[in-house]
Amino acid sequence: MVDAAISLYSEDGRHQFNLIGRNVTDEIYAITAGATPRRCANFNSGSP
């Protein structure tokens, strides 16, 4: 994933312009926090 940012400031420092881009290459990615298929959900419980 590629992110980009550009900041421009006026000469007197009173104005600021920011351009921020996230995932500029348009990649597909997955973020999960759920159970993994075919794995025991409570593998840290100490029971076999």
mmCIF file of the N, C-alpha and C atoms, coordinates in Angstrom:
data_MODEL
# 
_entry.id   MODEL 
# 
loop_
_atom_site.group_PDB 
_atom_site.id 
_atom_site.type_symbol 
_atom_site.label_atom_id 
_atom_site.label_alt_id 
_atom_site.label_comp_id 
_atom_site.label_asym_id 
_atom_site.label_entity_id 
_atom_site.label_seq_id 
_atom_site.pdbx_PDB_ins_code 
_atom_site.Cartn_x 
_atom_site.Cartn_y 
_atom_site.Cartn_z 
_atom_site.occupancy 
_atom_site.B_iso_or_equiv 
_atom_site.pdbx_formal_charge 
_atom_site.auth_seq_id 
_atom_site.auth_comp_id 
_atom_site.auth_asym_id 
_atom_site.auth_atom_id 
_atom_site.pdbx_PDB_model_num 
ATOM 1   N N  . MET A 1 1  ? 0.838   -1.167  0.000  1.00 0.00 ? 1  MET A N  1 
ATOM 2   C CA . MET A 1 1  ? 0.000   0.000   0.000  1.00 0.00 ? 1  MET A CA 1 
ATOM 3   C C  . MET A 1 1  ? 0.891   1.241   0.000  1.00 0.00 ? 1  MET A C  1 
ATOM 4   N N  . VAL A 1 2  ? 0.589   2.190   -0.839 1.00 0.00 ? 2  VAL A N  1 
ATOM 5   C CA . VAL A 1 2  ? 1.389   3.402   -0.961 1.00 0.00 ? 2  VAL A CA 1 
ATOM 6   C C  . VAL A 1 2  ? 0.541   4.601   -0.539 1.00 0.00 ? 2  VAL A C  1 
ATOM 7   N N  . ASP A 1 3  ? 1.066   5.388   0.403  1.00 0.00 ? 3  ASP A N  1 
ATOM 8   C CA . ASP A 1 3  ? 0.432   6.626   0.836  1.00 0.00 ? 3  ASP A CA 1 
ATOM 9   C C  . ASP A 1 3  ? 1.314   7.788   0.409  1.00 0.00 ? 3  ASP A C  1 
ATOM 10  N N  . ALA A 1 4  ? 0.715   8.967   0.217  1.00 0.00 ? 4  ALA A N  1 
ATOM 11  C CA . ALA A 1 4  ? 1.477   10.144  -0.193 1.00 0.00 ? 4  ALA A CA 1 
ATOM 12  C C  . ALA A 1 4  ? 0.894   11.386  0.475  1.00 0.00 ? 4  ALA A C  1 
ATOM 13  N N  . ALA A 1 5  ? 1.747   12.382  0.696  1.00 0.00 ? 5  ALA A N  1 
ATOM 14  C CA . ALA A 1 5  ? 1.296   13.648  1.268  1.00 0.00 ? 5  ALA A CA 1 
ATOM 15  C C  . ALA A 1 5  ? 2.148   14.788  0.740  1.00 0.00 ? 5  ALA A C  1 
ATOM 16  N N  . ILE A 1 6  ? 1.479   15.914  0.464  1.00 0.00 ? 6  ILE A N  1 
ATOM 17  C CA . ILE A 1 6  ? 2.155   17.124  0.019  1.00 0.00 ? 6  ILE A CA 1 
ATOM 18  C C  . ILE A 1 6  ? 1.618   18.280  0.862  1.00 0.00 ? 6  ILE A C  1 
ATOM 19  N N  . SER A 1 7  ? 2.507   19.099  1.386  1.00 0.00 ? 7  SER A N  1 
ATOM 20  C CA . SER A 1 7  ? 2.105   20.274  2.161  1.00 0.00 ? 7  SER A CA 1 
ATOM 21  C C  . SER A 1 7  ? 2.723   21.518  1.544  1.00 0.00 ? 7  SER A C  1 
ATOM 22  N N  . LEU A 1 8  ? 1.901   22.552  1.369  1.00 0.00 ? 8  LEU A N  1 
ATOM 23  C CA . LEU A 1 8  ? 2.363   23.830  0.845  1.00 0.00 ? 8  LEU A CA 1 
ATOM 24  C C  . LEU A 1 8  ? 2.007   24.921  1.850  1.00 0.00 ? 8  LEU A C  1 
ATOM 25  N N  . TYR A 1 9  ? 2.928   25.838  2.081  1.00 0.00 ? 9  TYR A N  1 
ATOM 26  C CA . TYR A 1 9  ? 2.730   26.931  3.022  1.00 0.00 ? 9  TYR A CA 1 
ATOM 27  C C  . TYR A 1 9  ? 2.904   28.257  2.289  1.00 0.00 ? 9  TYR A C  1 
ATOM 28  N N  . SER A 1 10 ? 2.142   29.273  2.696  1.00 0.00 ? 10 SER A N  1 
ATOM 29  C CA . SER A 1 10 ? 2.323   30.601  2.124  1.00 0.00 ? 10 SER A CA 1 
ATOM 30  C C  . SER A 1 10 ? 3.599   31.224  2.683  1.00 0.00 ? 10 SER A C  1 
ATOM 31  N N  . GLU A 1 11 ? 4.078   32.239  1.998  1.00 0.00 ? 11 GLU A N  1 
ATOM 32  C CA . GLU A 1 11 ? 5.337   32.857  2.420  1.00 0.00 ? 11 GLU A CA 1 
ATOM 33  C C  . GLU A 1 11 ? 5.244   33.493  3.795  1.00 0.00 ? 11 GLU A C  1 
ATOM 34  N N  . ASP A 1 12 ? 4.070   34.018  4.138  1.00 0.00 ? 12 ASP A N  1 
ATOM 35  C CA . ASP A 1 12 ? 3.926   34.639  5.455  1.00 0.00 ? 12 ASP A CA 1 
ATOM 36  C C  . ASP A 1 12 ? 3.551   33.629  6.539  1.00 0.00 ? 12 ASP A C  1 
ATOM 37  N N  . GLY A 1 13 ? 3.313   32.375  6.169  1.00 0.00 ? 13 GLY A N  1 
ATOM 38  C CA . GLY A 1 13 ? 3.026   31.320  7.134  1.00 0.00 ? 13 GLY A CA 1 
ATOM 39  C C  . GLY A 1 13 ? 1.591   31.309  7.644  1.00 0.00 ? 13 GLY A C  1 
ATOM 40  N N  . ARG A 1 14 ? 0.732   32.151  7.083  1.00 0.00 ? 14 ARG A N  1 
ATOM 41  C CA . ARG A 1 14 ? -0.651  32.231  7.550  1.00 0.00 ? 14 ARG A CA 1 
ATOM 42  C C  . ARG A 1 14 ? -1.557  31.208  6.879  1.00 0.00 ? 14 ARG A C  1 
ATOM 43  N N  . HIS A 1 15 ? -1.171  30.676  5.742  1.00 0.00 ? 15 HIS A N  1 
ATOM 44  C CA . HIS A 1 15 ? -2.006  29.736  5.005  1.00 0.00 ? 15 HIS A CA 1 
ATOM 45  C C  . HIS A 1 15 ? -1.245  28.440  4.759  1.00 0.00 ? 15 HIS A C  1 
ATOM 46  N N  . GLN A 1 16 ? -2.003  27.374  4.774  1.00 0.00 ? 16 GLN A N  1 
ATOM 47  C CA . GLN A 1 16 ? -1.418  26.046  4.577  1.00 0.00 ? 16 GLN A CA 1 
ATOM 48  C C  . GLN A 1 16 ? -2.376  25.226  3.719  1.00 0.00 ? 16 GLN A C  1 
ATOM 49  N N  . PHE A 1 17 ? -1.822  24.448  2.784  1.00 0.00 ? 17 PHE A N  1 
ATOM 50  C CA . PHE A 1 17 ? -2.603  23.561  1.935  1.00 0.00 ? 17 PHE A CA 1 
ATOM 51  C C  . PHE A 1 17 ? -1.985  22.169  2.025  1.00 0.00 ? 17 PHE A C  1 
ATOM 52  N N  . ASN A 1 18 ? -2.798  21.161  2.374  1.00 0.00 ? 18 ASN A N  1 
ATOM 53  C CA . ASN A 1 18 ? -2.328  19.780  2.491  1.00 0.00 ? 18 ASN A CA 1 
ATOM 54  C C  . ASN A 1 18 ? -3.118  18.906  1.531  1.00 0.00 ? 18 ASN A C  1 
ATOM 55  N N  . LEU A 1 19 ? -2.421  18.052  0.833  1.00 0.00 ? 19 LEU A N  1 
ATOM 56  C CA . LEU A 1 19 ? -3.033  17.069  -0.049 1.00 0.00 ? 19 LEU A CA 1 
ATOM 57  C C  . LEU A 1 19 ? -2.547  15.706  0.426  1.00 0.00 ? 19 LEU A C  1 
ATOM 58  N N  . ILE A 1 20 ? -3.490  14.865  0.864  1.00 0.00 ? 20 ILE A N  1 
ATOM 59  C CA . ILE A 1 20 ? -3.142  13.565  1.437  1.00 0.00 ? 20 ILE A CA 1 
ATOM 60  C C  . ILE A 1 20 ? -3.840  12.471  0.627  1.00 0.00 ? 20 ILE A C  1 
ATOM 61  N N  . GLY A 1 21 ? -3.072  11.475  0.209  1.00 0.00 ? 21 GLY A N  1 
ATOM 62  C CA . GLY A 1 21 ? -3.624  10.350  -0.536 1.00 0.00 ? 21 GLY A CA 1 
ATOM 63  C C  . GLY A 1 21 ? -3.314  9.045   0.164  1.00 0.00 ? 21 GLY A C  1 
ATOM 64  N N  . ARG A 1 22 ? -4.321  8.221   0.356  1.00 0.00 ? 22 ARG A N  1 
ATOM 65  C CA . ARG A 1 22 ? -4.124  6.912   0.962  1.00 0.00 ? 22 ARG A CA 1 
ATOM 66  C C  . ARG A 1 22 ? -4.421  5.835   -0.070 1.00 0.00 ? 22 ARG A C  1 
ATOM 67  N N  . ASN A 1 23 ? -3.576  4.823   -0.104 1.00 0.00 ? 23 ASN A N  1 
ATOM 68  C CA . ASN A 1 23 ? -3.715  3.704   -1.040 1.00 0.00 ? 23 ASN A CA 1 
ATOM 69  C C  . ASN A 1 23 ? -3.802  4.218   -2.478 1.00 0.00 ? 23 ASN A C  1 
ATOM 70  N N  . VAL A 1 24 ? -2.844  5.035   -2.878 1.00 0.00 ? 24 VAL A N  1 
ATOM 71  C CA . VAL A 1 24 ? -2.885  5.679   -4.195 1.00 0.00 ? 24 VAL A CA 1 
ATOM 72  C C  . VAL A 1 24 ? -2.718  4.701   -5.352 1.00 0.00 ? 24 VAL A C  1 
ATOM 73  N N  . THR A 1 25 ? -2.210  3.505   -5.114 1.00 0.00 ? 25 THR A N  1 
ATOM 74  C CA . THR A 1 25 ? -2.092  2.505   -6.170 1.00 0.00 ? 25 THR A CA 1 
ATOM 75  C C  . THR A 1 25 ? -3.322  1.606   -6.240 1.00 0.00 ? 25 THR A C  1 
ATOM 76  N N  . ASP A 1 26 ? -4.327  1.873   -5.398 1.00 0.00 ? 26 ASP A N  1 
ATOM 77  C CA . ASP A 1 26 ? -5.611  1.168   -5.396 1.00 0.00 ? 26 ASP A CA 1 
ATOM 78  C C  . ASP A 1 26 ? -5.453  -0.338  -5.180 1.00 0.00 ? 26 ASP A C  1 
ATOM 79  N N  . GLU A 1 27 ? -4.606  -0.705  -4.218 1.00 0.00 ? 27 GLU A N  1 
ATOM 80  C CA . GLU A 1 27 ? -4.439  -2.121  -3.880 1.00 0.00 ? 27 GLU A CA 1 
ATOM 81  C C  . GLU A 1 27 ? -5.600  -2.597  -3.027 1.00 0.00 ? 27 GLU A C  1 
ATOM 82  N N  . ILE A 1 28 ? -5.978  -3.844  -3.208 1.00 0.00 ? 28 ILE A N  1 
ATOM 83  C CA . ILE A 1 28 ? -7.008  -4.459  -2.384 1.00 0.00 ? 28 ILE A CA 1 
ATOM 84  C C  . ILE A 1 28 ? -6.317  -5.171  -1.235 1.00 0.00 ? 28 ILE A C  1 
ATOM 85  N N  . TYR A 1 29 ? -6.761  -4.903  -0.024 1.00 0.00 ? 29 TYR A N  1 
ATOM 86  C CA . TYR A 1 29 ? -6.171  -5.532  1.148  1.00 0.00 ? 29 TYR A CA 1 
ATOM 87  C C  . TYR A 1 29 ? -7.269  -5.861  2.140  1.00 0.00 ? 29 TYR A C  1 
ATOM 88  N N  . ALA A 1 30 ? -7.007  -6.824  3.007  1.00 0.00 ? 30 ALA A N  1 
ATOM 89  C CA . ALA A 1 30 ? -7.995  -7.268  3.992  1.00 0.00 ? 30 ALA A CA 1 
ATOM 90  C C  . ALA A 1 30 ? -7.434  -7.080  5.391  1.00 0.00 ? 30 ALA A C  1 
ATOM 91  N N  . ILE A 1 31 ? -8.271  -6.553  6.259  1.00 0.00 ? 31 ILE A N  1 
ATOM 92  C CA . ILE A 1 31 ? -7.942  -6.424  7.672  1.00 0.00 ? 31 ILE A CA 1 
ATOM 93  C C  . ILE A 1 31 ? -8.993  -7.222  8.428  1.00 0.00 ? 31 ILE A C  1 
ATOM 94  N N  . THR A 1 32 ? -8.552  -8.241  9.169  1.00 0.00 ? 32 THR A N  1 
ATOM 95  C CA . THR A 1 32 ? -9.508  -9.078  9.884  1.00 0.00 ? 32 THR A CA 1 
ATOM 96  C C  . THR A 1 32 ? -9.119  -9.192  11.341 1.00 0.00 ? 32 THR A C  1 
ATOM 97  N N  . ALA A 1 33 ? -10.099 -9.495  12.161 1.00 0.00 ? 33 ALA A N  1 
ATOM 98  C CA . ALA A 1 33 ? -9.861  -9.744  13.572 1.00 0.00 ? 33 ALA A CA 1 
ATOM 99  C C  . ALA A 1 33 ? -10.656 -10.961 14.043 1.00 0.00 ? 33 ALA A C  1 
ATOM 100 N N  . GLY A 1 34 ? -11.258 -11.654 13.114 1.00 0.00 ? 34 GLY A N  1 
ATOM 101 C CA . GLY A 1 34 ? -12.097 -12.792 13.458 1.00 0.00 ? 34 GLY A CA 1 
ATOM 102 C C  . GLY A 1 34 ? -11.313 -14.086 13.517 1.00 0.00 ? 34 GLY A C  1 
ATOM 103 N N  . ALA A 1 35 ? -12.041 -15.175 13.720 1.00 0.00 ? 35 ALA A N  1 
ATOM 104 C CA . ALA A 1 35 ? -11.438 -16.498 13.801 1.00 0.00 ? 35 ALA A CA 1 
ATOM 105 C C  . ALA A 1 35 ? -10.907 -16.929 12.438 1.00 0.00 ? 35 ALA A C  1 
ATOM 106 N N  . THR A 1 36 ? -9.849  -17.711 12.442 1.00 0.00 ? 36 THR A N  1 
ATOM 107 C CA . THR A 1 36 ? -9.265  -18.251 11.220 1.00 0.00 ? 36 THR A CA 1 
ATOM 108 C C  . THR A 1 36 ? -9.926  -19.592 10.923 1.00 0.00 ? 36 THR A C  1 
ATOM 109 N N  . PRO A 1 37 ? -10.363 -19.842 9.697  1.00 0.00 ? 37 PRO A N  1 
ATOM 110 C CA . PRO A 1 37 ? -11.002 -21.122 9.374  1.00 0.00 ? 37 PRO A CA 1 
ATOM 111 C C  . PRO A 1 37 ? -10.081 -22.314 9.663  1.00 0.00 ? 37 PRO A C  1 
ATOM 112 N N  . ARG A 1 38 ? -10.658 -23.427 10.133 1.00 0.00 ? 38 ARG A N  1 
ATOM 113 C CA . ARG A 1 38 ? -9.987  -24.687 10.452 1.00 0.00 ? 38 ARG A CA 1 
ATOM 114 C C  . ARG A 1 38 ? -8.994  -24.551 11.604 1.00 0.00 ? 38 ARG A C  1 
ATOM 115 N N  . ARG A 1 39 ? -9.178  -23.596 12.482 1.00 0.00 ? 39 ARG A N  1 
ATOM 116 C CA . ARG A 1 39 ? -8.343  -23.452 13.679 1.00 0.00 ? 39 ARG A CA 1 
ATOM 117 C C  . ARG A 1 39 ? -9.236  -23.472 14.896 1.00 0.00 ? 39 ARG A C  1 
ATOM 118 N N  . CYS A 1 40 ? -8.707  -23.992 15.969 1.00 0.00 ? 40 CYS A N  1 
ATOM 119 C CA . CYS A 1 40 ? -9.453  -24.027 17.226 1.00 0.00 ? 40 CYS A CA 1 
ATOM 120 C C  . CYS A 1 40 ? -9.525  -22.600 17.772 1.00 0.00 ? 40 CYS A C  1 
ATOM 121 N N  . ALA A 1 41 ? -10.707 -22.143 18.128 1.00 0.00 ? 41 ALA A N  1 
ATOM 122 C CA . ALA A 1 41 ? -10.897 -20.771 18.563 1.00 0.00 ? 41 ALA A CA 1 
ATOM 123 C C  . ALA A 1 41 ? -10.253 -20.488 19.923 1.00 0.00 ? 41 ALA A C  1 
ATOM 124 N N  . ASN A 1 42 ? -10.135 -21.506 20.780 1.00 0.00 ? 42 ASN A N  1 
ATOM 125 C CA . ASN A 1 42 ? -9.571  -21.299 22.120 1.00 0.00 ? 42 ASN A CA 1 
ATOM 126 C C  . ASN A 1 42 ? -8.289  -22.108 22.287 1.00 0.00 ? 42 ASN A C  1 
ATOM 127 N N  . PHE A 1 43 ? -7.324  -21.934 21.384 1.00 0.00 ? 43 PHE A N  1 
ATOM 128 C CA . PHE A 1 43 ? -6.098  -22.727 21.406 1.00 0.00 ? 43 PHE A CA 1 
ATOM 129 C C  . PHE A 1 43 ? -5.194  -22.400 22.583 1.00 0.00 ? 43 PHE A C  1 
ATOM 130 N N  . ASN A 1 44 ? -5.391  -21.294 23.289 1.00 0.00 ? 44 ASN A N  1 
ATOM 131 C CA . ASN A 1 44 ? -4.560  -20.938 24.437 1.00 0.00 ? 44 ASN A CA 1 
ATOM 132 C C  . ASN A 1 44 ? -5.152  -21.396 25.766 1.00 0.00 ? 44 ASN A C  1 
ATOM 133 N N  . SER A 1 45 ? -6.225  -22.166 25.757 1.00 0.00 ? 45 SER A N  1 
ATOM 134 C CA . SER A 1 45 ? -6.895  -22.529 27.002 1.00 0.00 ? 45 SER A CA 1 
ATOM 135 C C  . SER A 1 45 ? -6.165  -23.634 27.768 1.00 0.00 ? 45 SER A C  1 
ATOM 136 N N  . GLY A 1 46 ? -5.212  -24.328 27.155 1.00 0.00 ? 46 GLY A N  1 
ATOM 137 C CA . GLY A 1 46 ? -4.459  -25.380 27.825 1.00 0.00 ? 46 GLY A CA 1 
ATOM 138 C C  . GLY A 1 46 ? -5.057  -26.762 27.655 1.00 0.00 ? 46 GLY A C  1 
ATOM 139 N N  . SER A 1 47 ? -6.263  -26.865 27.156 1.00 0.00 ? 47 SER A N  1 
ATOM 140 C CA . SER A 1 47 ? -6.869  -28.181 26.941 1.00 0.00 ? 47 SER A CA 1 
ATOM 141 C C  . SER A 1 47 ? -6.508  -28.686 25.547 1.00 0.00 ? 47 SER A C  1 
ATOM 142 N N  . PRO A 1 48 ? -6.366  -30.012 25.391 1.00 0.00 ? 48 PRO A N  1 
ATOM 143 C CA . PRO A 1 48 ? -5.970  -30.567 24.092 1.00 0.00 ? 48 PRO A CA 1 
ATOM 144 C C  . PRO A 1 48 ? -7.016  -30.464 23.027 1.00 0.00 ? 48 PRO A C  1 
# 
